[in-house]
Amino acid sequence: MISWLILFMLGAVLQNSKCQILPEYDTVPKTSFSCEGRTYGYYADPEVNCQVFHICPGAYGVGHYSFLCPNQTVFNQAYLVCDHPYNVDCSTADGLYSINNNFFSLEDNDL
């Protein structure tokens, strides 16, 4: 029993050692993110360590909606959710923006 407890605590320590302390925002910070030329979808904002994500409506001339993830979490572009920072590599977020192309698409087995 004690060995399991030690392993559990060691795992928690190792997990926390991967964490970084992120700034805590009370409002969405201004960034240079734009929805221009983007399809409907959810977009992590690497400019603020992915602590902010934007929803682009995909309509011409319409702005976008910006949201803060809860404190000490970041937007996981692969899963489109706010997540623990140790699960997210924010530097690759823009490479995953194409996941938004899956909205409103049907697979052959969906028909």
N, CA, C and O atoms as a GROMACS GRO file, in nm:
protein
  444
    1MET      N    1   0.083  -0.120   0.000
    1MET     CA    2   0.000   0.000   0.000
    1MET      C    3   0.087   0.126   0.000
    1MET      O    4   0.061   0.219  -0.076
    2ILE      N    5   0.187   0.127   0.083
    2ILE     CA    6   0.274   0.245   0.091
    2ILE      C    7   0.351   0.263  -0.039
    2ILE      O    8   0.374   0.376  -0.082
    3SER      N    9   0.391   0.151  -0.102
    3SER     CA   10   0.465   0.164  -0.228
    3SER      C   11   0.378   0.229  -0.337
    3SER      O   12   0.428   0.306  -0.418
    4TRP      N   13   0.247   0.199  -0.339
    4TRP     CA   14   0.158   0.262  -0.435
    4TRP      C   15   0.146   0.412  -0.408
    4TRP      O   16   0.143   0.492  -0.501
    5LEU      N   17   0.139   0.446  -0.282
    5LEU     CA   18   0.130   0.587  -0.245
    5LEU      C   19   0.255   0.662  -0.287
    5LEU      O   20   0.247   0.774  -0.337
    6ILE      N   21   0.370   0.601  -0.266
    6ILE     CA   22   0.497   0.664  -0.306
    6ILE      C   23   0.502   0.681  -0.457
    6ILE      O   24   0.542   0.786  -0.507
    7LEU      N   25   0.461   0.578  -0.532
    7LEU     CA   26   0.458   0.588  -0.678
    7LEU      C   27   0.362   0.698  -0.725
    7LEU      O   28   0.392   0.772  -0.818
    8PHE      N   29   0.247   0.705  -0.659
    8PHE     CA   30   0.150   0.809  -0.695
    8PHE      C   31   0.208   0.948  -0.672
    8PHE      O   32   0.196   1.035  -0.757
    9MET      N   33   0.269   0.968  -0.556
    9MET     CA   34   0.327   1.099  -0.524
    9MET      C   35   0.442   1.132  -0.617
    9MET      O   36   0.458   1.247  -0.658
   10LEU      N   37   0.524   1.032  -0.651
   10LEU     CA   38   0.634   1.054  -0.743
   10LEU      C   39   0.581   1.095  -0.880
   10LEU      O   40   0.636   1.185  -0.944
   11GLY      N   41   0.476   1.030  -0.925
   11GLY     CA   42   0.414   1.066  -1.052
   11GLY      C   43   0.362   1.209  -1.051
   11GLY      O   44   0.378   1.281  -1.150
   12ALA      N   45   0.301   1.250  -0.941
   12ALA     CA   46   0.251   1.387  -0.930
   12ALA      C   47   0.365   1.487  -0.934
   12ALA      O   48   0.353   1.592  -0.997
   13VAL      N   49   0.474   1.456  -0.868
   13VAL     CA   50   0.590   1.546  -0.868
   13VAL      C   51   0.648   1.556  -1.008
   13VAL      O   52   0.680   1.665  -1.054
   14LEU      N   53   0.663   1.442  -1.076
   14LEU     CA   54   0.717   1.444  -1.212
   14LEU      C   55   0.625   1.520  -1.307
   14LEU      O   56   0.672   1.595  -1.392
   15GLN      N   57   0.496   1.501  -1.291
   15GLN     CA   58   0.400   1.571  -1.376
   15GLN      C   59   0.411   1.722  -1.354
   15GLN      O   60   0.410   1.799  -1.449
   16ASN      N   61   0.420   1.763  -1.228
   16ASN     CA   62   0.430   1.906  -1.197
   16ASN      C   63   0.562   1.965  -1.241
   16ASN      O   64   0.569   2.086  -1.266
   17SER      N   65   0.666   1.884  -1.251
   17SER     CA   66   0.795   1.938  -1.294
   17SER      C   67   0.791   1.979  -1.441
   17SER      O   68   0.874   2.059  -1.485
   18LYS      N   69   0.695   1.925  -1.518
   18LYS     CA   70   0.680   1.963  -1.658
   18LYS      C   71   0.599   2.093  -1.672
   18LYS      O   72   0.598   2.153  -1.779
   19CYS      N   73   0.533   2.134  -1.565
   19CYS     CA   74   0.446   2.250  -1.572
   19CYS      C   75   0.525   2.379  -1.572
   19CYS      O   76   0.634   2.389  -1.516
   20GLN      N   77   0.467   2.476  -1.636
   20GLN     CA   78   0.520   2.612  -1.628
   20GLN      C   79   0.412   2.698  -1.565
   20GLN      O   80   0.293   2.674  -1.584
   21ILE      N   81   0.454   2.798  -1.492
   21ILE     CA   82   0.358   2.890  -1.434
   21ILE      C   83   0.326   2.995  -1.541
   21ILE      O   84   0.414   3.065  -1.590
   22LEU      N   85   0.200   3.003  -1.576
   22LEU     CA   86   0.156   3.094  -1.681
   22LEU      C   87   0.102   3.222  -1.620
   22LEU      O   88   0.054   3.221  -1.506
   23PRO      N   89   0.109   3.331  -1.693
   23PRO     CA   90   0.047   3.454  -1.643
   23PRO      C   91  -0.104   3.434  -1.628
   23PRO      O   92  -0.165   3.360  -1.705
   24GLU      N   93  -0.162   3.499  -1.530
   24GLU     CA   94  -0.306   3.490  -1.510
   24GLU      C   95  -0.370   3.619  -1.558
   24GLU      O   96  -0.343   3.727  -1.506
   25TYR      N   97  -0.455   3.606  -1.658
   25TYR     CA   98  -0.525   3.720  -1.716
   25TYR      C   99  -0.666   3.729  -1.660
   25TYR      O  100  -0.728   3.626  -1.632
   26ASP      N  101  -0.716   3.850  -1.643
   26ASP     CA  102  -0.856   3.865  -1.605
   26ASP      C  103  -0.940   3.916  -1.722
   26ASP      O  104  -1.063   3.919  -1.714
   27THR      N  105  -0.873   3.956  -1.828
   27THR     CA  106  -0.940   3.991  -1.953
   27THR      C  107  -0.859   3.934  -2.069
   27THR      O  108  -0.741   3.902  -2.054
   28VAL      N  109  -0.922   3.920  -2.182
   28VAL     CA  110  -0.853   3.866  -2.300
   28VAL      C  111  -0.753   3.971  -2.349
   28VAL      O  112  -0.793   4.083  -2.382
   29PRO      N  113  -0.624   3.937  -2.354
   29PRO     CA  114  -0.526   4.034  -2.403
   29PRO      C  115  -0.540   4.056  -2.554
   29PRO      O  116  -0.579   3.966  -2.627
   30LYS      N  117  -0.509   4.176  -2.598
   30LYS     CA  118  -0.512   4.208  -2.741
   30LYS      C  119  -0.393   4.142  -2.808
   30LYS      O  120  -0.281   4.147  -2.758
   31THR      N  121  -0.418   4.079  -2.922
   31THR     CA  122  -0.312   4.018  -3.001
   31THR      C  123  -0.335   4.053  -3.148
   31THR      O  124  -0.433   4.120  -3.182
   32SER      N  125  -0.246   4.009  -3.232
   32SER     CA  126  -0.260   4.039  -3.375
   32SER      C  127  -0.341   3.934  -3.450
   32SER      O  128  -0.348   3.938  -3.573
   33PHE      N  129  -0.403   3.839  -3.379
   33PHE     CA  130  -0.479   3.733  -3.444
   33PHE      C  131  -0.592   3.791  -3.529
   33PHE      O  132  -0.658   3.887  -3.490
   34SER      N  133  -0.611   3.732  -3.645
   34SER     CA  134  -0.718   3.774  -3.736
   34SER      C  135  -0.784   3.650  -3.796
   34SER      O  136  -0.718   3.549  -3.821
   35CYS      N  137  -0.913   3.658  -3.818
   35CYS     CA  138  -0.986   3.549  -3.883
   35CYS      C  139  -0.986   3.562  -4.035
   35CYS      O  140  -1.043   3.477  -4.104
   36GLU      N  141  -0.925   3.666  -4.085
   36GLU     CA  142  -0.925   3.688  -4.230
   36GLU      C  143  -0.868   3.566  -4.302
   36GLU      O  144  -0.756   3.522  -4.275
   37GLY      N  145  -0.946   3.514  -4.396
   37GLY     CA  146  -0.904   3.399  -4.475
   37GLY      C  147  -0.915   3.265  -4.404
   37GLY      O  148  -0.870   3.163  -4.457
   38ARG      N  149  -0.974   3.263  -4.286
   38ARG     CA  150  -0.986   3.138  -4.210
   38ARG      C  151  -1.128   3.083  -4.219
   38ARG      O  152  -1.225   3.159  -4.224
   39THR      N  153  -1.138   2.951  -4.221
   39THR     CA  154  -1.268   2.886  -4.220
   39THR      C  155  -1.326   2.890  -4.079
   39THR      O  156  -1.258   2.927  -3.983
   40TYR      N  157  -1.453   2.852  -4.069
   40TYR     CA  158  -1.515   2.843  -3.937
   40TYR      C  159  -1.430   2.751  -3.851
   40TYR      O  160  -1.384   2.647  -3.898
   41GLY      N  161  -1.410   2.789  -3.725
   41GLY     CA  162  -1.338   2.700  -3.636
   41GLY      C  163  -1.282   2.768  -3.513
   41GLY      O  164  -1.304   2.886  -3.488
   42TYR      N  165  -1.209   2.688  -3.438
   42TYR     CA  166  -1.148   2.728  -3.312
   42TYR      C  167  -0.997   2.736  -3.334
   42TYR      O  168  -0.937   2.645  -3.391
   43TYR      N  169  -0.936   2.846  -3.290
   43TYR     CA  170  -0.795   2.871  -3.318
   43TYR      C  171  -0.721   2.913  -3.192
   43TYR      O  172  -0.754   3.014  -3.130
   44ALA      N  173  -0.620   2.836  -3.154
   44ALA     CA  174  -0.533   2.873  -3.043
   44ALA      C  175  -0.451   2.994  -3.084
   44ALA      O  176  -0.418   3.011  -3.201
   45ASP      N  177  -0.418   3.078  -2.987
   45ASP     CA  178  -0.338   3.198  -3.015
   45ASP      C  179  -0.199   3.182  -2.954
   45ASP      O  180  -0.180   3.208  -2.835
   46PRO      N  181  -0.101   3.140  -3.035
   46PRO     CA  182   0.034   3.120  -2.984
   46PRO      C  183   0.100   3.248  -2.932
   46PRO      O  184   0.196   3.242  -2.855
   47GLU      N  185   0.048   3.362  -2.972
   47GLU     CA  186   0.105   3.490  -2.928
   47GLU      C  187   0.096   3.507  -2.775
   47GLU      O  188   0.176   3.579  -2.716
   48VAL      N  189  -0.001   3.440  -2.714
   48VAL     CA  190  -0.017   3.444  -2.568
   48VAL      C  191  -0.012   3.303  -2.510
   48VAL      O  192  -0.092   3.267  -2.424
   49ASN      N  193   0.083   3.224  -2.560
   49ASN     CA  194   0.105   3.088  -2.508
   49ASN      C  195  -0.018   2.999  -2.516
   49ASN      O  196  -0.032   2.907  -2.436
   50CYS      N  197  -0.106   3.025  -2.610
   50CYS     CA  198  -0.229   2.946  -2.629
   50CYS      C  199  -0.326   2.956  -2.511
   50CYS      O  200  -0.416   2.874  -2.498
   51GLN      N  201  -0.308   3.057  -2.426
   51GLN     CA  202  -0.403   3.078  -2.317
   51GLN      C  203  -0.533   3.138  -2.368
   51GLN      O  204  -0.634   3.140  -2.297
   52VAL      N  205  -0.531   3.187  -2.490
   52VAL     CA  206  -0.649   3.245  -2.554
   52VAL      C  207  -0.681   3.163  -2.678
   52VAL      O  208  -0.591   3.116  -2.748
   53PHE      N  209  -0.810   3.145  -2.705
   53PHE     CA  210  -0.850   3.086  -2.832
   53PHE      C  211  -0.958   3.173  -2.893
   53PHE      O  212  -1.029   3.246  -2.824
   54HIS      N  213  -0.967   3.164  -3.024
   54HIS     CA  214  -1.061   3.246  -3.099
   54HIS      C  215  -1.155   3.155  -3.176
   54HIS      O  216  -1.116   3.048  -3.222
   55ILE      N  217  -1.278   3.198  -3.191
   55ILE     CA  218  -1.373   3.130  -3.278
   55ILE      C  219  -1.395   3.221  -3.398
   55ILE      O  220  -1.440   3.335  -3.384
   56CYS      N  221  -1.364   3.169  -3.514
   56CYS     CA  222  -1.385   3.242  -3.639
   56CYS      C  223  -1.515   3.193  -3.700
   56CYS      O  224  -1.531   3.073  -3.721
   57PRO      N  225  -1.609   3.284  -3.729
   57PRO     CA  226  -1.738   3.241  -3.783
   57PRO      C  227  -1.734   3.198  -3.929
   57PRO      O  228  -1.828   3.135  -3.977
   58GLY      N  229  -1.627   3.230  -3.999
   58GLY     CA  230  -1.615   3.188  -4.138
   58GLY      C  231  -1.694   3.271  -4.237
   58GLY      O  232  -1.697   3.239  -4.356
   59ALA      N  233  -1.757   3.378  -4.191
   59ALA     CA  234  -1.834   3.465  -4.280
   59ALA      C  235  -1.753   3.591  -4.309
   59ALA      O  236  -1.688   3.646  -4.220
   60TYR      N  237  -1.756   3.635  -4.432
   60TYR     CA  238  -1.681   3.753  -4.473
   60TYR      C  239  -1.731   3.876  -4.397
   60TYR      O  240  -1.852   3.899  -4.385
   61GLY      N  241  -1.638   3.955  -4.348
   61GLY     CA  242  -1.672   4.080  -4.283
   61GLY      C  243  -1.720   4.068  -4.140
   61GLY      O  244  -1.753   4.168  -4.077
   62VAL      N  245  -1.724   3.947  -4.088
   62VAL     CA  246  -1.767   3.926  -3.950
   62VAL      C  247  -1.642   3.911  -3.865
   62VAL      O  248  -1.547   3.844  -3.905
   63GLY      N  249  -1.642   3.972  -3.748
   63GLY     CA  250  -1.528   3.965  -3.658
   63GLY      C  251  -1.506   3.825  -3.604
   63GLY      O  252  -1.546   3.726  -3.665
   64HIS      N  253  -1.445   3.819  -3.489
   64HIS     CA  254  -1.425   3.690  -3.426
   64HIS      C  255  -1.450   3.703  -3.276
   64HIS      O  256  -1.459   3.814  -3.223
   65TYR      N  257  -1.461   3.591  -3.210
   65TYR     CA  258  -1.489   3.586  -3.068
   65TYR      C  259  -1.367   3.528  -2.999
   65TYR      O  260  -1.314   3.426  -3.042
   66SER      N  261  -1.322   3.593  -2.892
   66SER     CA  262  -1.201   3.551  -2.822
   66SER      C  263  -1.235   3.511  -2.680
   66SER      O  264  -1.318   3.574  -2.614
   67PHE      N  265  -1.169   3.406  -2.632
   67PHE     CA  266  -1.195   3.352  -2.499
   67PHE      C  267  -1.064   3.319  -2.429
   67PHE      O  268  -0.966   3.281  -2.493
   68LEU      N  269  -1.064   3.334  -2.298
   68LEU     CA  270  -0.953   3.291  -2.214
   68LEU      C  271  -0.979   3.150  -2.164
   68LEU      O  272  -1.091   3.118  -2.124
   69CYS      N  273  -0.879   3.067  -2.167
   69CYS     CA  274  -0.890   2.939  -2.098
   69CYS      C  275  -0.882   2.967  -1.947
   69CYS      O  276  -0.825   3.069  -1.908
   70PRO      N  277  -0.937   2.880  -1.863
   70PRO     CA  278  -0.923   2.900  -1.718
   70PRO      C  279  -0.775   2.909  -1.679
   70PRO      O  280  -0.688   2.858  -1.748
   71ASN      N  281  -0.750   2.976  -1.567
   71ASN     CA  282  -0.612   2.996  -1.521
   71ASN      C  283  -0.534   2.866  -1.518
   71ASN      O  284  -0.584   2.761  -1.476
   72GLN      N  285  -0.409   2.876  -1.563
   72GLN     CA  286  -0.313   2.766  -1.567
   72GLN      C  287  -0.354   2.654  -1.662
   72GLN      O  288  -0.313   2.539  -1.645
   73THR      N  289  -0.436   2.688  -1.762
   73THR     CA  290  -0.465   2.595  -1.871
   73THR      C  291  -0.441   2.668  -2.003
   73THR      O  292  -0.436   2.791  -2.007
   74VAL      N  293  -0.426   2.591  -2.110
   74VAL     CA  294  -0.403   2.646  -2.243
   74VAL      C  295  -0.492   2.573  -2.342
   74VAL      O  296  -0.544   2.464  -2.313
   75PHE      N  297  -0.511   2.633  -2.459
   75PHE     CA  298  -0.597   2.572  -2.559
   75PHE      C  299  -0.521   2.464  -2.635
   75PHE      O  300  -0.415   2.490  -2.691
   76ASN      N  301  -0.577   2.345  -2.636
   76ASN     CA  302  -0.518   2.230  -2.706
   76ASN      C  303  -0.581   2.225  -2.845
   76ASN      O  304  -0.696   2.182  -2.860
   77GLN      N  305  -0.506   2.269  -2.946
   77GLN     CA  306  -0.559   2.277  -3.082
   77GLN      C  307  -0.595   2.140  -3.138
   77GLN      O  308  -0.685   2.130  -3.222
   78ALA      N  309  -0.528   2.036  -3.095
   78ALA     CA  310  -0.557   1.902  -3.146
   78ALA      C  311  -0.695   1.853  -3.102
   78ALA      O  312  -0.762   1.782  -3.176
   79TYR      N  313  -0.737   1.890  -2.979
   79TYR     CA  314  -0.863   1.841  -2.925
   79TYR      C  315  -0.969   1.951  -2.909
   79TYR      O  316  -1.083   1.924  -2.872
   80LEU      N  317  -0.929   2.077  -2.938
   80LEU     CA  318  -1.019   2.191  -2.931
   80LEU      C  319  -1.080   2.211  -2.792
   80LEU      O  320  -1.199   2.240  -2.779
   81VAL      N  321  -0.996   2.194  -2.690
   81VAL     CA  322  -1.037   2.214  -2.551
   81VAL      C  323  -0.924   2.282  -2.475
   81VAL      O  324  -0.809   2.279  -2.517
   82CYS      N  325  -0.959   2.343  -2.362
   82CYS     CA  326  -0.855   2.394  -2.272
   82CYS      C  327  -0.801   2.275  -2.194
   82CYS      O  328  -0.877   2.188  -2.151
   83ASP      N  329  -0.671   2.272  -2.175
   83ASP     CA  330  -0.604   2.154  -2.121
   83ASP      C  331  -0.486   2.198  -2.035
   83ASP      O  332  -0.448   2.315  -2.034
   84HIS      N  333  -0.429   2.102  -1.963
   84HIS     CA  334  -0.309   2.130  -1.884
   84HIS      C  335  -0.192   2.160  -1.978
   84HIS      O  336  -0.180   2.095  -2.082
   85PRO      N  337  -0.108   2.255  -1.943
   85PRO     CA  338   0.003   2.293  -2.032
   85PRO      C  339   0.097   2.177  -2.067
   85PRO      O  340   0.155   2.177  -2.176
   86TYR      N  341   0.113   2.080  -1.977
   86TYR     CA  342   0.205   1.970  -2.008
   86TYR      C  343   0.150   1.877  -2.116
   86TYR      O  344   0.223   1.791  -2.166
   87ASN      N  345   0.023   1.892  -2.152
   87ASN     CA  346  -0.035   1.812  -2.261
   87ASN      C  347  -0.032   1.884  -2.395
   87ASN      O  348  -0.073   1.828  -2.497
   88VAL      N  349   0.017   2.009  -2.397
   88VAL     CA  350   0.005   2.093  -2.517
   88VAL      C  351   0.141   2.148  -2.557
   88VAL      O  352   0.216   2.200  -2.474
   89ASP      N  353   0.172   2.136  -2.685
   89ASP     CA  354   0.290   2.203  -2.741
   89ASP      C  355   0.237   2.320  -2.824
   89ASP      O  356   0.203   2.304  -2.941
   90CYS      N  357   0.230   2.435  -2.762
   90CYS     CA  358   0.170   2.553  -2.827
   90CYS      C  359   0.244   2.591  -2.954
   90CYS      O  360   0.184   2.650  -3.045
   91SER      N  361   0.371   2.559  -2.963
   91SER     CA  362   0.448   2.599  -3.081
   91SER      C  363   0.401   2.527  -3.208
   91SER      O  364   0.435   2.568  -3.318
   92THR      N  365   0.323   2.420  -3.192
   92THR     CA  366   0.272   2.347  -3.309
   92THR      C  367   0.125   2.378  -3.338
   92THR      O  368   0.067   2.321  -3.431
   93ALA      N  369   0.064   2.467  -3.261
   93ALA     CA  370  -0.080   2.493  -3.274
   93ALA      C  371  -0.118   2.537  -3.415
   93ALA      O  372  -0.215   2.486  -3.470
   94ASP      N  373  -0.044   2.630  -3.473
   94ASP     CA  374  -0.083   2.679  -3.605
   94ASP      C  375  -0.073   2.570  -3.712
   94ASP      O  376  -0.140   2.578  -3.814
   95GLY      N  377   0.009   2.471  -3.690
   95GLY     CA  378   0.017   2.358  -3.782
   95GLY      C  379  -0.104   2.266  -3.774
   95GLY      O  380  -0.126   2.182  -3.861
   96LEU      N  381  -0.183   2.283  -3.668
   96LEU     CA  382  -0.303   2.201  -3.649
   96LEU      C  383  -0.432   2.276  -3.682
   96LEU      O  384  -0.542   2.222  -3.665
   97TYR      N  385  -0.421   2.399  -3.730
   97TYR     CA  386  -0.541   2.477  -3.764
   97TYR      C  387  -0.628   2.405  -3.867
   97TYR      O  388  -0.749   2.426  -3.870
   98SER      N  389  -0.568   2.323  -3.951
   98SER     CA  390  -0.644   2.254  -4.056
   98SER      C  391  -0.748   2.158  -3.998
   98SER      O  392  -0.837   2.114  -4.070
   99ILE      N  393  -0.738   2.125  -3.870
   99ILE     CA  394  -0.839   2.039  -3.807
   99ILE      C  395  -0.977   2.103  -3.818
   99ILE      O  396  -1.078   2.034  -3.816
  100ASN      N  397  -0.980   2.236  -3.828
  100ASN     CA  398  -1.108   2.307  -3.842
  100ASN      C  399  -1.177   2.277  -3.974
  100ASN      O  400  -1.297   2.301  -3.987
  101ASN      N  401  -1.105   2.225  -4.072
  101ASN     CA  402  -1.167   2.189  -4.200
  101ASN      C  403  -1.262   2.071  -4.185
  101ASN      O  404  -1.340   2.042  -4.276
  102ASN      N  405  -1.257   2.002  -4.070
  102ASN     CA  406  -1.344   1.887  -4.048
  102ASN      C  407  -1.485   1.927  -4.004
  102ASN      O  408  -1.576   1.844  -4.009
  103PHE      N  409  -1.504   2.053  -3.962
  103PHE     CA  410  -1.639   2.096  -3.926
  103PHE      C  411  -1.729   2.088  -4.048
  103PHE      O  412  -1.690   2.126  -4.158
  104PHE      N  413  -1.849   2.038  -4.027
  104PHE     CA  414  -1.953   2.030  -4.130
  104PHE      C  415  -1.919   1.934  -4.244
  104PHE      O  416  -1.983   1.939  -4.349
  105SER      N  417  -1.820   1.848  -4.226
  105SER     CA  418  -1.789   1.750  -4.330
  105SER      C  419  -1.843   1.614  -4.287
  105SER      O  420  -1.854   1.585  -4.168
  106LEU      N  421  -1.876   1.534  -4.383
  106LEU     CA  422  -1.929   1.400  -4.357
  106LEU      C  423  -1.830   1.296  -4.404
  106LEU      O  424  -1.767   1.310  -4.508
  107GLU      N  425  -1.818   1.192  -4.326
  107GLU     CA  426  -1.741   1.075  -4.368
  107GLU      C  427  -1.834   0.984  -4.448
  107GLU      O  428  -1.956   0.996  -4.437
  108ASP      N  429  -1.779   0.896  -4.528
  108ASP     CA  430  -1.861   0.804  -4.608
  108ASP      C  431  -1.956   0.724  -4.521
  108ASP      O  432  -2.070   0.698  -4.560
  109ASN      N  433  -1.910   0.683  -4.401
  109ASN     CA  434  -1.995   0.600  -4.316
  109ASN      C  435  -2.099   0.683  -4.240
  109ASN      O  436  -2.183   0.627  -4.170
  110ASP      N  437  -2.096   0.818  -4.254
  110ASP     CA  438  -2.197   0.903  -4.191
  110ASP      C  439  -2.322   0.917  -4.278
  110ASP      O  440  -2.425   0.964  -4.231
  111LEU      N  441  -2.313   0.876  -4.403
  111LEU     CA  442  -2.425   0.894  -4.495
  111LEU      C  443  -2.528   0.786  -4.480
  111LEU      O  444  -2.629   0.786  -4.550
   0.00000   0.00000   0.00000
